[in-house]
Amino acid sequence: MTSDREQAIFEAGIKLGALYHQWVGTPISPQTAEVIEEAIEQAVGLQPFVEEITVRLDTRRMRPNEFGYSELAGLMFEVEIVTRCNGASCRARLAPHDDYPMMAILSCHDAPPVPDHG
């Protein structure tokens, strides 16, 4: 069995991996980036254990094709997510690092147990 902390870490990792692979290749332009950011936040935020998510897309990395739009690429993502499993939480990030879309755990916290008032 896993601890709440381990489960929170797993949930953060699996959600960032799924987000990355679901959205890479999406047609995007500087004018639609904010809508895509919001759609990703809302979609991922529906999933169990997600407490908070922030998505920013680096529009400076867009390279329009002959039709005037780009495709969402991994290096455009700047995402932070917080997952919570019972008393444990995990903050993780997906962001460029040395020209690679790196996923990393930023912090994990175990909340103290809630006293039984019964």
C-alpha positions in Angstrom: 0.0 0.0 0.0 1.2 3.5 -0.7 1.2 6.4 1.7 -0.9 9.5 1.1 2.3 11.4 0.3 3.3 8.8 -2.3 -0.2 8.8 -3.8 -0.1 12.6 -4.1 3.3 12.5 -5.9 2.0 9.8 -8.2 -1.2 11.8 -9.0 0.8 14.9 -9.8 3.1 13.0 -12.1 0.4 11.1 -14.0 -1.6 14.2 -14.5 1.3 16.2 -15.9 2.3 13.3 -18.2 -1.3 13.0 -19.5 -1.6 16.8 -19.9 1.6 16.9 -22.0 0.6 14.0 -24.3 -3.0 15.1 -24.7 -2.3 18.7 -25.7 1.0 18.6 -27.7 0.1 19.2 -31.4 -3.0 21.3 -30.7 -3.3 24.1 -33.2 -2.6 27.4 -31.4 -1.8 31.1 -32.0 -1.0 34.0 -29.7 -4.7 35.0 -30.0 -5.9 31.6 -28.8 -3.3 30.8 -26.2 -5.3 32.1 -23.3 -8.3 30.0 -24.2 -6.2 26.9 -24.5 -4.6 27.6 -21.1 -8.0 27.9 -19.5 -9.3 24.8 -21.3 -6.4 22.7 -20.0 -6.8 24.1 -16.4 -10.5 23.3 -16.5 -10.1 19.8 -18.0 -7.3 18.7 -15.6 -9.0 20.4 -12.7 -11.9 18.0 -13.1 -9.8 15.0 -12.2 -9.6 13.5 -8.8 -7.0 14.8 -6.3 -6.3 18.0 -8.2 -6.4 20.9 -5.8 -5.0 23.6 -8.0 -3.5 24.0 -11.5 -2.0 26.9 -13.4 -1.1 26.7 -17.1 0.8 29.3 -19.0 1.9 28.9 -22.6 5.0 30.7 -23.8 3.8 32.3 -27.0 7.4 33.5 -27.8 8.2 29.9 -28.7 5.4 29.7 -31.4 6.5 29.3 -35.0 3.6 30.0 -37.3 3.3 27.6 -40.3 2.2 28.8 -43.8 -1.4 28.9 -42.6 -0.7 31.3 -39.7 -0.9 29.1 -36.7 1.5 27.0 -34.6 1.2 23.7 -33.0 1.5 23.4 -29.2 4.9 22.1 -28.3 6.2 20.7 -25.0 8.7 23.6 -24.5 5.7 26.1 -24.5 4.3 24.6 -21.3 4.7 26.3 -17.9 2.4 24.3 -15.6 2.2 24.0 -11.8 -0.2 21.6 -10.2 -1.1 20.8 -6.6 -2.5 17.4 -5.8 -3.9 16.3 -2.4 -4.5 12.8 -1.1 -6.1 12.9 2.3 -3.6 14.9 4.4 -0.7 14.9 1.9 -0.1 17.4 -0.9 2.3 17.6 -3.7 3.3 20.6 -5.9 4.8 19.7 -9.2 5.8 21.6 -12.4 6.2 21.0 -16.1 8.5 23.7 -17.6 11.4 24.0 -20.0 14.8 23.0 -18.5 17.9 22.9 -20.7 15.7 22.8 -23.8 13.6 19.9 -22.5 10.1 19.9 -21.1 11.0 18.7 -17.6 8.5 17.5 -15.0 9.7 17.9 -11.4 8.3 17.6 -7.9 8.7 21.0 -6.2 7.5 20.1 -2.7 5.5 17.6 -0.7 3.8 18.0 2.6 2.1 15.8 5.1 -0.6 17.5 7.1 -0.8 16.6 10.7 -3.5 14.1 11.6 -6.9 15.7 12.6 -7.7 15.0 16.2 -10.7 12.8 16.9 -13.3 15.0 18.6 -15.8 12.1 19.1 
